[in-house]
Amino acid sequence: MRGKTFGAILLLLWSFSVRALLPGEMSVEPETKLEWVNCSPMPLGKISPEQHPNIPALRGVVFLYTRADDSDALVYLLENARRNFDGKVLIAVITPDDMADAREFQRRHADSRLRLAADLERKITPQFMRGGGMILPCGFLLDAEGKVLWRGEAADLPEAADLALTGKLDVEVQQRAAPLLEQTQRALREGNMPRLLRAAEQLFAVDPGHPAALRMAVFAAESMRNSRQAWEITMRQRQKAPHLARLRFTALELILRHAELRDQLPELIEEFRVMECPPRLKYAFADALLRNFPYESAAVLGARQILQSAPVGVHASPEEMAMVLALKARLAYALGDLPGAEECQRESVQLYRRSEDGPGRIEAERMLAFFRALRQETARPQ
């Protein structure tokens, strides 16, 4: 689903150390100022209802380098999360890069409403990172008092925020997991895959389905050319943490990478179809099926069943409705219904033109042109 190469995954796995502010510790408002780029500041310490009436209780803070390979993809992920949270979580990106890089980054993401700040004196970044030893990107989740509820790989911030909003994020668990995660990362850096797997199992005992630990454990098993072990690790965590839809996406990625696991696809699709999770995750799973398994009948028919089980709500945003219509257009195309594909895509384009999603609109218009050209050509007498 995330489409990262193993090299990018390794970089992310090294993205933080125990020197960072830990869950349960307090963030304080920095003595030096951040330079906010075309937006109002977001407080990093305790929120004052009088001074910050429009700041939600949950805040996500992501530190990154603007020219890093994965920075653009990360912003796209965080921007999608911002829309899904609908004002319940405020997310800010902070970079230790200079102002020119920050402004170029903002230009590349002109449609994003994430807050962006430059740490020009490079004092706030080490304040969160505890003086060094950290590779970015790194994410933190803060509550209204400024307490760190979670810290980890920036790509996992949306999941942590989801858990916090539903009361399922346990700060004590995060505290106990921190030193175990360091052990797992150390084994990875040393290339000791058997020890990595043992350390990951210790971490799973504290925090079932821990995202970074699972990525490392799957990577270790695959690096030892044992796809079945990678699958078994993922399935065990699925049983221990059945509420985590993410684990089904990990399983889907494994099936995509390893042909010997293809026989697991129908069962996985059916399990996800009946799973209780937000509609946006249902759409994402159906999207992954159509994009990655276009010639698997089980995947195409499974995507149709999943979409039928997740109707668009009456309060859905224009972006969400446009995305679902584009998904239905691809499904119609996969089922051989070109007129249906063109009609759904046409409606998707109309909605995207009313939304703030510029990249989504461009892609939707491209797909509409594709479906229209195919339909017109096939309608001509031969």
Secondary structure as UniProt FT lines:
FT   HELIX           6..13
FT   TURN            18..19
FT   TURN            23..24
FT   STRAND          35..36
FT   TURN            49..51
FT   TURN            53..54
FT   STRAND          58..63
FT   TURN            66..67
FT   TURN            69..70
FT   HELIX           71..85
FT   TURN            86..87
FT   STRAND          89..95
FT   HELIX           99..108
FT   TURN            109..111
FT   STRAND          115..118
FT   TURN            120..121
FT   HELIX           124..129
FT   STRAND          138..142
FT   TURN            144..145
FT   STRAND          147..152
FT   HELIX           154..156
FT   HELIX           157..165
FT   TURN            166..167
FT   HELIX           171..190
FT   HELIX           193..206
FT   TURN            208..209
FT   HELIX           211..223
FT   TURN            224..225
FT   HELIX           227..240
FT   TURN            242..243
FT   HELIX           246..257
FT   HELIX           259..264
FT   HELIX           265..274
FT   HELIX           279..292
FT   TURN            294..295
FT   HELIX           297..308
FT   TURN            314..315
FT   HELIX           318..334
FT   TURN            335..336
FT   HELIX           338..353
FT   HELIX           358..379
//
